[in-house]
Amino acid sequence: MSRILVIRHGAFGDIVLSFAAFAAIRARYAGDEITLLTTRPYAGLLSASPWFDKIEIDAKPDWWQLPALLRLKRQLAGFDMVYDLQTSGRSNRYFALAGRPSWSGIARGCAFPDAANRETLHSRERLEQQLGLAGIPTPLPAPDLSWLAGDISAFNLPLDYVVLVPGAAPHRPEKRFPAEKFREIAAALPSPCVIVGTAGEKPLAQTIGGIDLTGRTDFFQLAAVFRGASLAIGNDTGPMHLAAALGTPCISLFSAASAPARTAPRYPDGGWPAIARAPSLQELPVAQVLALLP
């Protein structure tokens, strides 16, 4: 039995865009042991998936943190094949700490280097290209996400609703469509709106109005909420990637701070959601978003 390591840290949208790659690696090594090296926020989510036998938490130590580096070296040791899907500035160091095993990624001298055009590709195609160069059959099929489901019966949601995702990473305010404009969208829709996000985004939900689920859903419940929705409208943020991955029709809002050609959510078959874009989301007209309604 071979021992396989997959490295993927996040953020959440990156994790979701990696689902097809995770599933393809599992299919390639169906009888082998696959370990995921990730960060703590995603360990519980991915331990519930059918893709990994073990989950290791990467503390991402700096070079002077010797005890933590030794622990990381132990975590990276003894694998027959490593798929570095994170491909970050840490890749060369991790390759060296691992003892330079068979490796797919961008580490200098690795056996299966990604192609030079990787920075021009959307994450979905980039991962597909990387795995193809390492011998994984492509195109990558849509993964089975039936395991990603939670109990939302206590929320008493209506039969028909639209999910609004008004938040984004706290350090990226330029990715946020104004809550007041989300309120205008909610008022124009024929269906009630459900607002999702973190507990810290509750003020956004209070401004918008509707059914407030901010801070009340884990990853599994969030997936169930999206599955029941007729539409999701939101910023360039992780939950919108989850909505698209589950096949929920989406309208994604982008400012000049992001490049949808490289980072937009994608549907299970690789299709693209509707995208409303403006140099600044403060300037994006509500009418431009409403014009994209299915």
LOROVEX-167230 format. One record per residue (C-alpha): residue number from 1; residue in one letter; chain; z, y, x. Coordinates in Angstrom, 3 decimals. Each point is the difference from the previous one (the first is absolute). Layout:
BEGIN
<nr NUM&rest A&kette A&c3 Z&c2 Y&c1 X>;
...
//
This chain:
BEGIN
<nr 1&rest M&kette A&c3 0.000&c2 0.000&c1 0.000>;
<nr 2&rest S&kette A&c3 -1.010&c2 3.398&c1 1.354>;
<nr 3&rest R&kette A&c3 2.255&c2 3.040&c1 -0.051>;
<nr 4&rest I&kette A&c3 -1.720&c2 3.166&c1 -1.221>;
<nr 5&rest L&kette A&c3 1.341&c2 3.553&c1 0.101>;
<nr 6&rest V&kette A&c3 -1.209&c2 2.880&c1 -2.171>;
<nr 7&rest I&kette A&c3 1.118&c2 3.561&c1 0.844>;
<nr 8&rest R&kette A&c3 -0.044&c2 2.584&c1 -2.794>;
<nr 9&rest H&kette A&c3 2.577&c2 2.760&c1 -0.434>;
<nr 10&rest G&kette A&c3 -1.133&c2 2.269&c1 -2.850>;
<nr 11&rest A&kette A&c3 0.057&c2 2.521&c1 -1.715>;
<nr 12&rest F&kette A&c3 -0.179&c2 -1.504&c1 -3.473>;
<nr 13&rest G&kette A&c3 -3.666&c2 0.820&c1 -0.579>;
<nr 14&rest D&kette A&c3 -0.897&c2 -1.643&c1 3.324>;
<nr 15&rest I&kette A&c3 1.953&c2 -3.094&c1 -1.007>;
<nr 16&rest V&kette A&c3 -1.879&c2 -0.229&c1 -3.303>;
<nr 17&rest L&kette A&c3 -3.373&c2 0.477&c1 1.709>;
<nr 18&rest S&kette A&c3 0.955&c2 -2.926&c1 2.259>;
<nr 19&rest F&kette A&c3 0.586&c2 -2.460&c1 -2.862>;
<nr 20&rest A&kette A&c3 -3.516&c2 -1.479&c1 0.270>;
<nr 21&rest A&kette A&c3 0.381&c2 -0.362&c1 3.771>;
<nr 22&rest F&kette A&c3 3.363&c2 -1.736&c1 -0.414>;
<nr 23&rest A&kette A&c3 -1.501&c2 -2.416&c1 -2.524>;
<nr 24&rest A&kette A&c3 -2.997&c2 -0.734&c1 2.234>;
<nr 25&rest I&kette A&c3 2.236&c2 -0.786&c1 2.977>;
<nr 26&rest R&kette A&c3 2.071&c2 -2.368&c1 -2.158>;
<nr 27&rest A&kette A&c3 -3.174&c2 -1.738&c1 -1.204>;
<nr 28&rest R&kette A&c3 -1.154&c2 -0.431&c1 3.607>;
<nr 29&rest Y&kette A&c3 3.361&c2 -1.467&c1 1.074>;
<nr 30&rest A&kette A&c3 0.988&c2 -1.804&c1 -3.179>;
<nr 31&rest G&kette A&c3 2.062&c2 -2.649&c1 1.785>;
<nr 32&rest D&kette A&c3 1.456&c2 2.177&c1 2.734>;
<nr 33&rest E&kette A&c3 3.049&c2 2.228&c1 0.338>;
<nr 34&rest I&kette A&c3 -0.702&c2 3.694&c1 -0.500>;
<nr 35&rest T&kette A&c3 2.539&c2 2.686&c1 0.893>;
<nr 36&rest L&kette A&c3 -0.272&c2 3.640&c1 -1.017>;
<nr 37&rest L&kette A&c3 1.433&c2 2.751&c1 2.192>;
<nr 38&rest T&kette A&c3 0.586&c2 3.013&c1 -2.238>;
<nr 39&rest T&kette A&c3 2.485&c2 2.755&c1 -0.746>;
<nr 40&rest R&kette A&c3 3.028&c2 -0.368&c1 -2.245>;
<nr 41&rest P&kette A&c3 -1.345&c2 1.753&c1 -3.147>;
<nr 42&rest Y&kette A&c3 -2.676&c2 -2.681&c1 -0.492>;
<nr 43&rest A&kette A&c3 1.872&c2 -3.134&c1 1.042>;
<nr 44&rest G&kette A&c3 1.228&c2 -0.873&c1 -3.486>;
<nr 45&rest L&kette A&c3 -3.375&c2 0.624&c1 -1.596>;
<nr 46&rest L&kette A&c3 -1.973&c2 -2.106&c1 2.466>;
<nr 47&rest S&kette A&c3 2.568&c2 -2.795&c1 0.224>;
<nr 48&rest A&kette A&c3 -0.790&c2 -0.653&c1 -3.663>;
<nr 49&rest S&kette A&c3 -3.716&c2 -0.335&c1 0.712>;
<nr 50&rest P&kette A&c3 -1.673&c2 -3.383&c1 0.654>;
<nr 51&rest W&kette A&c3 -1.381&c2 1.183&c1 3.340>;
<nr 52&rest F&kette A&c3 2.897&c2 -0.249&c1 2.461>;
<nr 53&rest D&kette A&c3 2.517&c2 -2.629&c1 1.026>;
<nr 54&rest K&kette A&c3 2.248&c2 2.410&c1 1.876>;
<nr 55&rest I&kette A&c3 0.616&c2 3.747&c1 0.030>;
<nr 56&rest E&kette A&c3 1.194&c2 1.834&c1 3.109>;
<nr 57&rest I&kette A&c3 1.221&c2 3.603&c1 -0.099>;
<nr 58&rest D&kette A&c3 -1.401&c2 2.263&c1 2.698>;
<nr 59&rest A&kette A&c3 2.459&c2 2.704&c1 1.060>;
<nr 60&rest K&kette A&c3 -2.822&c2 1.675&c1 1.976>;
<nr 61&rest P&kette A&c3 2.174&c2 0.707&c1 3.033>;
<nr 62&rest D&kette A&c3 -0.851&c2 2.646&c1 2.579>;
<nr 63&rest W&kette A&c3 -0.649&c2 -1.145&c1 3.568>;
<nr 64&rest W&kette A&c3 3.488&c2 0.991&c1 1.211>;
<nr 65&rest Q&kette A&c3 1.823&c2 -2.025&c1 -2.688>;
<nr 66&rest L&kette A&c3 0.251&c2 -3.118&c1 2.145>;
<nr 67&rest P&kette A&c3 2.077&c2 -2.294&c1 -2.275>;
<nr 68&rest A&kette A&c3 -2.301&c2 0.747&c1 -2.941>;
<nr 69&rest L&kette A&c3 -3.081&c2 -0.514&c1 2.183>;
<nr 70&rest L&kette A&c3 1.299&c2 -3.402&c1 1.071>;
<nr 71&rest R&kette A&c3 0.493&c2 -0.928&c1 -3.632>;
<nr 72&rest L&kette A&c3 -3.537&c2 1.122&c1 -0.782>;
<nr 73&rest K&kette A&c3 -1.308&c2 -2.048&c1 2.921>;
<nr 74&rest R&kette A&c3 1.689&c2 -3.079&c1 -1.477>;
<nr 75&rest Q&kette A&c3 -1.510&c2 0.783&c1 -3.395>;
<nr 76&rest L&kette A&c3 -3.481&c2 0.185&c1 1.529>;
<nr 77&rest A&kette A&c3 0.278&c2 -3.116&c1 2.157>;
<nr 78&rest G&kette A&c3 -1.433&c2 -3.461&c1 -0.528>;
<nr 79&rest F&kette A&c3 -2.910&c2 0.628&c1 -2.349>;
<nr 80&rest D&kette A&c3 -3.372&c2 -1.703&c1 0.280>;
<nr 81&rest M&kette A&c3 -1.850&c2 2.888&c1 -1.648>;
<nr 82&rest V&kette A&c3 0.956&c2 3.590&c1 -0.865>;
<nr 83&rest Y&kette A&c3 -1.767&c2 2.219&c1 -2.522>;
<nr 84&rest D&kette A&c3 1.049&c2 3.567&c1 0.707>;
<nr 85&rest L&kette A&c3 -0.952&c2 1.748&c1 -3.235>;
<nr 86&rest Q&kette A&c3 2.113&c2 3.021&c1 0.871>;
<nr 87&rest T&kette A&c3 -2.189&c2 0.914&c1 3.006>;
<nr 88&rest S&kette A&c3 2.088&c2 2.956&c1 1.081>;
<nr 89&rest G&kette A&c3 1.008&c2 1.676&c1 3.242>;
<nr 90&rest R&kette A&c3 2.510&c2 -2.832&c1 0.397>;
<nr 91&rest S&kette A&c3 -2.668&c2 -2.713&c1 0.138>;
<nr 92&rest N&kette A&c3 -0.360&c2 -0.170&c1 3.793>;
<nr 93&rest R&kette A&c3 3.773&c2 -0.212&c1 0.461>;
<nr 94&rest Y&kette A&c3 0.353&c2 -2.720&c1 -2.639>;
<nr 95&rest F&kette A&c3 -2.848&c2 -1.993&c1 1.552>;
<nr 96&rest A&kette A&c3 1.751&c2 0.112&c1 3.369>;
<nr 97&rest L&kette A&c3 3.413&c2 -0.861&c1 -1.456>;
<nr 98&rest A&kette A&c3 -1.560&c2 -2.971&c1 -1.805>;
<nr 99&rest G&kette A&c3 -1.331&c2 -1.393&c1 3.296>;
<nr 100&rest R&kette A&c3 -3.662&c2 0.797&c1 -0.755>;
<nr 101&rest P&kette A&c3 -0.701&c2 -2.858&c1 -2.464>;
<nr 102&rest S&kette A&c3 -3.203&c2 -0.384&c1 -2.024>;
<nr 103&rest W&kette A&c3 -0.038&c2 3.354&c1 -1.767>;
<nr 104&rest S&kette A&c3 -2.103&c2 1.844&c1 -2.574>;
<nr 105&rest G&kette A&c3 0.237&c2 3.777&c1 0.076>;
<nr 106&rest I&kette A&c3 -0.455&c2 2.916&c1 2.369>;
<nr 107&rest A&kette A&c3 2.260&c2 -0.993&c1 2.899>;
<nr 108&rest R&kette A&c3 -1.787&c2 0.316&c1 3.342>;
<nr 109&rest G&kette A&c3 -1.188&c2 -3.393&c1 1.224>;
<nr 110&rest C&kette A&c3 0.637&c2 -1.860&c1 -3.263>;
<nr 111&rest A&kette A&c3 -2.165&c2 -2.992&c1 -0.891>;
<nr 112&rest F&kette A&c3 -1.307&c2 1.411&c1 -3.301>;
<nr 113&rest P&kette A&c3 -0.416&c2 3.789&c1 0.278>;
<nr 114&rest D&kette A&c3 -1.043&c2 2.003&c1 -3.023>;
<nr 115&rest A&kette A&c3 -3.319&c2 1.864&c1 0.131>;
<nr 116&rest A&kette A&c3 -0.337&c2 3.585&c1 1.146>;
<nr 117&rest N&kette A&c3 -1.006&c2 1.266&c1 -3.455>;
<nr 118&rest R&kette A&c3 3.394&c2 -0.885&c1 -1.522>;
<nr 119&rest E&kette A&c3 1.128&c2 3.627&c1 -0.310>;
<nr 120&rest T&kette A&c3 -2.941&c2 0.804&c1 -2.281>;
<nr 121&rest L&kette A&c3 0.774&c2 -2.739&c1 -2.528>;
<nr 122&rest H&kette A&c3 2.181&c2 -0.165&c1 -3.070>;
<nr 123&rest S&kette A&c3 3.114&c2 -2.099&c1 0.618>;
<nr 124&rest R&kette A&c3 -1.375&c2 -2.791&c1 -2.178>;
<nr 125&rest E&kette A&c3 -3.229&c2 -0.327&c1 1.994>;
<nr 126&rest R&kette A&c3 1.790&c2 0.539&c1 3.294>;
<nr 127&rest L&kette A&c3 2.337&c2 -2.923&c1 -0.636>;
<nr 128&rest E&kette A&c3 -2.899&c2 -2.150&c1 -1.176>;
<nr 129&rest Q&kette A&c3 -1.932&c2 0.816&c1 3.160>;
<nr 130&rest Q&kette A&c3 2.989&c2 -0.691&c1 2.246>;
<nr 131&rest L&kette A&c3 0.687&c2 -3.382&c1 -1.569>;
<nr 132&rest G&kette A&c3 -3.681&c2 -0.933&c1 -0.009>;
<nr 133&rest L&kette A&c3 -0.203&c2 0.633&c1 3.735>;
<nr 134&rest A&kette A&c3 2.980&c2 -2.324&c1 0.407>;
<nr 135&rest G&kette A&c3 -1.614&c2 -2.831&c1 -1.972>;
<nr 136&rest I&kette A&c3 1.432&c2 0.542&c1 -3.483>;
<nr 137&rest P&kette A&c3 -2.704&c2 -0.543&c1 -2.649>;
<nr 138&rest T&kette A&c3 -1.228&c2 3.197&c1 -1.635>;
<nr 139&rest P&kette A&c3 -0.403&c2 1.723&c1 -2.376>;
<nr 140&rest L&kette A&c3 3.677&c2 -0.200&c1 -0.837>;
<nr 141&rest P&kette A&c3 0.539&c2 -1.260&c1 -3.557>;
<nr 142&rest A&kette A&c3 2.249&c2 1.778&c1 -2.485>;
<nr 143&rest P&kette A&c3 3.538&c2 -1.344&c1 0.472>;
<nr 144&rest D&kette A&c3 2.011&c2 -1.660&c1 -2.763>;
<nr 145&rest L&kette A&c3 2.762&c2 2.465&c1 -0.906>;
<nr 146&rest S&kette A&c3 1.533&c2 -2.001&c1 -2.843>;
<nr 147&rest W&kette A&c3 3.226&c2 -0.257&c1 2.040>;
<nr 148&rest L&kette A&c3 0.375&c2 3.785&c1 -0.159>;
<nr 149&rest A&kette A&c3 1.669&c2 0.413&c1 -3.388>;
<nr 150&rest G&kette A&c3 3.365&c2 1.230&c1 -1.234>;
<nr 151&rest D&kette A&c3 1.907&c2 0.199&c1 -3.261>;
<nr 152&rest I&kette A&c3 -0.569&c2 3.335&c1 -1.766>;
<nr 153&rest S&kette A&c3 1.143&c2 -1.021&c1 -3.475>;
<nr 154&rest A&kette A&c3 3.010&c2 2.327&c1 0.217>;
<nr 155&rest F&kette A&c3 -2.319&c2 3.011&c1 0.285>;
<nr 156&rest N&kette A&c3 -1.355&c2 -0.524&c1 -3.540>;
<nr 157&rest L&kette A&c3 -3.392&c2 1.410&c1 0.925>;
<nr 158&rest P&kette A&c3 -2.593&c2 0.652&c1 -2.710>;
<nr 159&rest L&kette A&c3 -2.988&c2 -2.279&c1 -0.375>;
<nr 160&rest D&kette A&c3 -2.372&c2 2.645&c1 1.344>;
<nr 161&rest Y&kette A&c3 0.954&c2 2.462&c1 2.728>;
<nr 162&rest V&kette A&c3 -1.258&c2 1.844&c1 3.078>;
<nr 163&rest V&kette A&c3 1.934&c2 0.014&c1 3.282>;
<nr 164&rest L&kette A&c3 0.328&c2 3.267&c1 1.907>;
<nr 165&rest V&kette A&c3 0.902&c2 -0.034&c1 3.705>;
<nr 166&rest P&kette A&c3 0.947&c2 3.616&c1 0.847>;
<nr 167&rest G&kette A&c3 1.809&c2 -0.628&c1 3.288>;
<nr 168&rest A&kette A&c3 -1.024&c2 -0.568&c1 3.603>;
<nr 169&rest A&kette A&c3 1.715&c2 -0.311&c1 3.363>;
<nr 170&rest P&kette A&c3 2.621&c2 2.789&c1 0.258>;
<nr 171&rest H&kette A&c3 -1.479&c2 1.225&c1 3.283>;
<nr 172&rest R&kette A&c3 -3.479&c2 0.317&c1 -1.548>;
<nr 173&rest P&kette A&c3 0.304&c2 2.687&c1 -2.710>;
<nr 174&rest E&kette A&c3 -3.714&c2 0.734&c1 0.370>;
<nr 175&rest K&kette A&c3 -0.643&c2 -3.359&c1 -1.689>;
<nr 176&rest R&kette A&c3 1.736&c2 1.044&c1 -3.233>;
<nr 177&rest F&kette A&c3 -1.851&c2 1.183&c1 -3.088>;
<nr 178&rest P&kette A&c3 2.321&c2 2.518&c1 -1.714>;
<nr 179&rest A&kette A&c3 2.370&c2 -1.497&c1 -2.561>;
<nr 180&rest E&kette A&c3 -0.978&c2 2.745&c1 -2.444>;
<nr 181&rest K&kette A&c3 -3.611&c2 -1.199&c1 0.157>;
<nr 182&rest F&kette A&c3 1.101&c2 -3.593&c1 -0.548>;
<nr 183&rest R&kette A&c3 1.786&c2 1.321&c1 -3.110>;
<nr 184&rest E&kette A&c3 -3.305&c2 1.464&c1 -1.229>;
<nr 185&rest I&kette A&c3 -1.691&c2 -3.358&c1 0.583>;
<nr 186&rest A&kette A&c3 2.757&c2 -1.833&c1 -1.880>;
<nr 187&rest A&kette A&c3 -0.361&c2 2.383&c1 -2.936>;
<nr 188&rest A&kette A&c3 -3.770&c2 -0.604&c1 -0.130>;
<nr 189&rest L&kette A&c3 0.185&c2 -3.792&c1 -0.022>;
<nr 190&rest P&kette A&c3 0.001&c2 -1.984&c1 -3.255>;
<nr 191&rest S&kette A&c3 2.475&c2 -2.554&c1 1.365>;
<nr 192&rest P&kette A&c3 3.620&c2 0.526&c1 1.067>;
<nr 193&rest C&kette A&c3 0.606&c2 0.403&c1 3.725>;
<nr 194&rest V&kette A&c3 2.325&c2 -1.964&c1 2.265>;
<nr 195&rest I&kette A&c3 1.070&c2 1.748&c1 3.195>;
<nr 196&rest V&kette A&c3 0.828&c2 -2.146&c1 3.029>;
<nr 197&rest G&kette A&c3 1.331&c2 0.883&c1 3.420>;
<nr 198&rest T&kette A&c3 3.154&c2 0.141&c1 2.049>;
<nr 199&rest A&kette A&c3 3.346&c2 1.269&c1 -1.232>;
<nr 200&rest G&kette A&c3 -0.585&c2 3.189&c1 1.985>;
<nr 201&rest E&kette A&c3 -3.102&c2 0.668&c1 -2.103>;
<nr 202&rest K&kette A&c3 1.918&c2 0.168&c1 -3.279>;
<nr 203&rest P&kette A&c3 -0.380&c2 3.826&c1 -0.179>;
<nr 204&rest L&kette A&c3 -3.773&c2 -0.531&c1 -0.083>;
<nr 205&rest A&kette A&c3 0.365&c2 -2.367&c1 -2.959>;
<nr 206&rest Q&kette A&c3 2.253&c2 2.491&c1 -1.784>;
<nr 207&rest T&kette A&c3 -2.638&c2 2.691&c1 0.395>;
<nr 208&rest I&kette A&c3 -2.806&c2 -2.256&c1 -1.233>;
<nr 209&rest G&kette A&c3 1.800&c2 -1.624&c1 -2.927>;
<nr 210&rest G&kette A&c3 -0.644&c2 -3.508&c1 -1.268>;
<nr 211&rest I&kette A&c3 1.691&c2 -3.304&c1 0.796>;
<nr 212&rest D&kette A&c3 1.897&c2 0.464&c1 3.260>;
<nr 213&rest L&kette A&c3 0.214&c2 -3.111&c1 2.192>;
<nr 214&rest T&kette A&c3 0.575&c2 1.852&c1 3.285>;
<nr 215&rest G&kette A&c3 2.534&c2 -1.851&c1 2.115>;
<nr 216&rest R&kette A&c3 0.159&c2 -2.882&c1 -2.471>;
<nr 217&rest T&kette A&c3 -2.655&c2 -2.440&c1 1.272>;
<nr 218&rest D&kette A&c3 -0.166&c2 -2.310&c1 2.981>;
<nr 219&rest F&kette A&c3 -3.370&c2 -1.124&c1 1.373>;
<nr 220&rest F&kette A&c3 -0.225&c2 -2.881&c1 -2.472>;
<nr 221&rest Q&kette A&c3 0.863&c2 2.063&c1 -3.065>;
<nr 222&rest L&kette A&c3 -2.390&c2 2.723&c1 1.139>;
<nr 223&rest A&kette A&c3 -2.783&c2 -2.581&c1 0.096>;
<nr 224&rest A&kette A&c3 0.840&c2 -1.115&c1 -3.541>;
<nr 225&rest V&kette A&c3 -0.054&c2 3.617&c1 -1.214>;
<nr 226&rest F&kette A&c3 -3.461&c2 0.508&c1 1.497>;
<nr 227&rest R&kette A&c3 -1.282&c2 -3.276&c1 -1.468>;
<nr 228&rest G&kette A&c3 0.876&c2 1.206&c1 -3.475>;
<nr 229&rest A&kette A&c3 -1.619&c2 3.426&c1 0.407>;
<nr 230&rest S&kette A&c3 -3.416&c2 1.040&c1 -1.248>;
<nr 231&rest L&kette A&c3 -0.320&c2 2.524&c1 2.844>;
<nr 232&rest A&kette A&c3 1.841&c2 1.354&c1 3.045>;
<nr 233&rest I&kette A&c3 -0.383&c2 3.583&c1 1.239>;
<nr 234&rest G&kette A&c3 1.666&c2 1.047&c1 3.214>;
<nr 235&rest N&kette A&c3 0.054&c2 1.453&c1 3.461>;
<nr 236&rest D&kette A&c3 -1.016&c2 -1.615&c1 3.284>;
<nr 237&rest T&kette A&c3 3.115&c2 -2.153&c1 0.188>;
<nr 238&rest G&kette A&c3 1.001&c2 -3.660&c1 0.252>;
<nr 239&rest P&kette A&c3 0.520&c2 -0.826&c1 -3.693>;
<nr 240&rest M&kette A&c3 -3.583&c2 0.984&c1 -0.780>;
<nr 241&rest H&kette A&c3 -1.160&c2 -2.615&c1 2.488>;
<nr 242&rest L&kette A&c3 2.055&c2 -2.563&c1 -1.874>;
<nr 243&rest A&kette A&c3 -1.469&c2 1.065&c1 -3.341>;
<nr 244&rest A&kette A&c3 -3.544&c2 -0.378&c1 1.310>;
<nr 245&rest A&kette A&c3 0.751&c2 -3.330&c1 1.700>;
<nr 246&rest L&kette A&c3 1.163&c2 -1.329&c1 -3.379>;
<nr 247&rest G&kette A&c3 -3.242&c2 1.133&c1 -1.636>;
<nr 248&rest T&kette A&c3 1.463&c2 2.878&c1 -2.027>;
<nr 249&rest P&kette A&c3 -2.598&c2 2.762&c1 -0.532>;
<nr 250&rest C&kette A&c3 0.967&c2 2.912&c1 2.247>;
<nr 251&rest I&kette A&c3 -0.666&c2 3.675&c1 0.566>;
<nr 252&rest S&kette A&c3 1.137&c2 0.949&c1 3.510>;
<nr 253&rest L&kette A&c3 0.613&c2 3.605&c1 1.011>;
<nr 254&rest F&kette A&c3 -0.882&c2 1.054&c1 3.544>;
<nr 255&rest S&kette A&c3 0.320&c2 3.218&c1 1.961>;
<nr 256&rest A&kette A&c3 -1.627&c2 0.755&c1 3.340>;
<nr 257&rest A&kette A&c3 3.104&c2 -1.519&c1 1.619>;
<nr 258&rest S&kette A&c3 -1.392&c2 -3.503&c1 -0.557>;
<nr 259&rest A&kette A&c3 -3.371&c2 -1.690&c1 0.327>;
<nr 260&rest P&kette A&c3 -0.639&c2 -2.259&c1 -3.002>;
<nr 261&rest A&kette A&c3 -2.907&c2 -1.609&c1 1.853>;
<nr 262&rest R&kette A&c3 2.614&c2 -1.549&c1 2.289>;
<nr 263&rest T&kette A&c3 3.182&c2 -0.140&c1 -2.048>;
<nr 264&rest A&kette A&c3 -0.755&c2 -0.082&c1 -3.744>;
<nr 265&rest P&kette A&c3 1.438&c2 -2.744&c1 -2.200>;
<nr 266&rest R&kette A&c3 -2.381&c2 -2.870&c1 -0.672>;
<nr 267&rest Y&kette A&c3 -0.413&c2 -2.438&c1 -2.870>;
<nr 268&rest P&kette A&c3 0.273&c2 -3.782&c1 0.562>;
<nr 269&rest D&kette A&c3 -3.782&c2 -0.359&c1 0.251>;
<nr 270&rest G&kette A&c3 -0.232&c2 2.887&c1 2.488>;
<nr 271&rest G&kette A&c3 -1.038&c2 2.559&c1 -2.601>;
<nr 272&rest W&kette A&c3 1.116&c2 3.607&c1 0.245>;
<nr 273&rest P&kette A&c3 2.146&c2 1.894&c1 -2.513>;
<nr 274&rest A&kette A&c3 -1.027&c2 3.337&c1 -1.469>;
<nr 275&rest I&kette A&c3 0.902&c2 2.730&c1 2.485>;
<nr 276&rest A&kette A&c3 0.727&c2 3.643&c1 -0.776>;
<nr 277&rest R&kette A&c3 -0.017&c2 2.087&c1 3.152>;
<nr 278&rest A&kette A&c3 0.587&c2 3.617&c1 1.015>;
<nr 279&rest P&kette A&c3 0.866&c2 1.686&c1 3.312>;
<nr 280&rest S&kette A&c3 3.490&c2 0.567&c1 -1.419>;
<nr 281&rest L&kette A&c3 1.519&c2 -1.863&c1 -2.933>;
<nr 282&rest Q&kette A&c3 1.447&c2 3.313&c1 -1.113>;
<nr 283&rest E&kette A&c3 -3.609&c2 1.020&c1 -0.663>;
<nr 284&rest L&kette A&c3 -1.149&c2 -3.217&c1 -1.690>;
<nr 285&rest P&kette A&c3 -0.796&c2 0.855&c1 -3.667>;
<nr 286&rest V&kette A&c3 1.559&c2 -2.133&c1 -2.698>;
<nr 287&rest A&kette A&c3 -3.409&c2 -0.084&c1 -1.682>;
<nr 288&rest Q&kette A&c3 -1.508&c2 -1.688&c1 3.072>;
<nr 289&rest V&kette A&c3 2.553&c2 -2.790&c1 -0.302>;
<nr 290&rest L&kette A&c3 -0.424&c2 -0.370&c1 -3.760>;
<nr 291&rest A&kette A&c3 -3.793&c2 -0.228&c1 0.441>;
<nr 292&rest L&kette A&c3 0.561&c2 -3.311&c1 1.849>;
<nr 293&rest L&kette A&c3 1.811&c2 -1.692&c1 -2.894>;
<nr 294&rest P&kette A&c3 -1.605&c2 -3.347&c1 -0.810>;
//
